[in-house]
Amino acid sequence: MPREDRPLLFDEDIRILLFDYLDFKYPKVRTFEEKIIGRSRSDVVVVLPDAVIGIEIKSDADSYARLSTQIKDYDKYFDMNYILVGESHLTQVGKHIPGHWGILYVDQREEEPIVREARSACQNPKIKLKTQFAFIWKRELLELLRINGLYSHRHKKRMLIVDTLTANVEPKLLKLQMCDILFERDYSIFEEE
């Protein structure tokens, strides 16, 4: 339970602590916020050199009302999943998530709050690489075709390109390439000149 003299933490407070935690834990990490996944919105997408991790935040002010739907959607898109909770949820959250999900929490016992890991995430048994291509833009799919020496299907639909990639490139290599593409993503292409 949070100390009596500590305020309840809200989503925006927790995110700042999470980004500090991720930068400290991983030597190479990139994050994206608020990505649509199925019928849900992922709070934070964490890209590592070899994995894509989903993090759902439940602040002290949040309930578990949408969590069952969020779990189904997260399990479709991420190699591993974590739920990050305020201390008020820590004793109960394990009852609401699958065993392969990890648990992070905000520890407010120190002078400054800090994110800690209560349970490590395991590999998601439901993940399919094809589903993760939803994170990749079409121009990035074309780049994956190019670096793998495959015919460019520039005018073909996304699914044909994904089918070509998954049929012709070893899955572990393709995952590494996909993560590298996400690391190198350049949003400046949308800036007005």
C-alpha positions, -999 to +999 in steps of 0.1 A: +000+000+000+012+035-007+024+055+023-002+078+037+019+109+029+023+099-008-002+112-034-019+088-057-001+085-090-019+090-123-010+078-158+012+108-168+032+105-135+037+068-141+048+072-177+077+095-168+089+069-142+085+041-168+107+058-194+135+064-168+132+027-159+134+015-195+164+037-203+182+023-173+173-014-179+180-016-216+211-004-235+191+001-267+154+009-265+128+029-284+093+036-273+061+045-290+030+056-271-007+051-277-007+026-306-039+011-317-039-028-314-071-045-323-099-030-302-075-015-277-049+012-274-015+001-262-002+025-236+035+020-244+052-001-271+088-009-263+111-019-292+143-038-283+168-051-308+150-085-309+116-080-294+085-058-292+070-055-257+036-041-247+031-022-215-004-015-201-005+011-174-031+009-146-027+039-123-041+041-088-072+058-103-078+030-129-100+000-128-098-035-144-130-030-164-113-032-199-084-053-190-097-087-203-101-071-238-068-054-235-050-087-226-065-104-257-053-076-280-018-073-264-013-110-267-019-107-305+008-081-310+037-084-285+065-108-278+061-101-241+036-081-221+038-062-188+012-044-167+026-014-148+005-005-117+005+019-089+010+004-054-027+002-047-031-025-074+000-045-066-016-071-043-045-079-067-032-074-102-018-109-105-053-123-104-063-103-134-035-112-159-022-144-175+009-161-160+031-151-189+026-114-183+051-095-162+042-071-134+059-037-129+049-014-101+057+021-088+075+018-054+067+049-034+086+038-003+117+057-013+122+094-013+115+095-050+091+070-066+107+043-088+095+015-111+104-020-100+097-054-114+075-077-093+073-105-119+092-110-151+074-115-184+077-147-203+076-152-240+040-147-252+027-181-264+001-166-287+023-142-307+025-145-345+052-126-364+027-117-392+005-098-367+034-076-357+037-063-392+008-040-383+035-018-367+054-015-400+046+011-426+043+001-462+074+020-472+092+000-445+078-033-458+093-024-492+126-017-476+125-052-460+119-067-494+149-048-508+173-058-481+163-094-485+167-093-522+131-100-529+110-086-558+094-052-549+056-054-548+053-016-547+017-016-560+006-047-542-014-049-510+003-050-476-007-086-470+009-098-502+042-081-491+040-096-456+032-131-471+063-127-494+085-117-465+073-145-441+076-171-468+111-162-479+130-149-448+139-169-417+116-157-388+144-148-364+162-127-390+129-110-401+122-101-364+156-085-361+151-066-393+117-055-382+130-042-349+158-024-367+133-007-390+113+004-360+145+018-343+153+038-375+118+051-381+120+087-392+089+108-384+105+139-401+091+127-434+057+141-422+071+175-413+062+204-436+091+220-454 
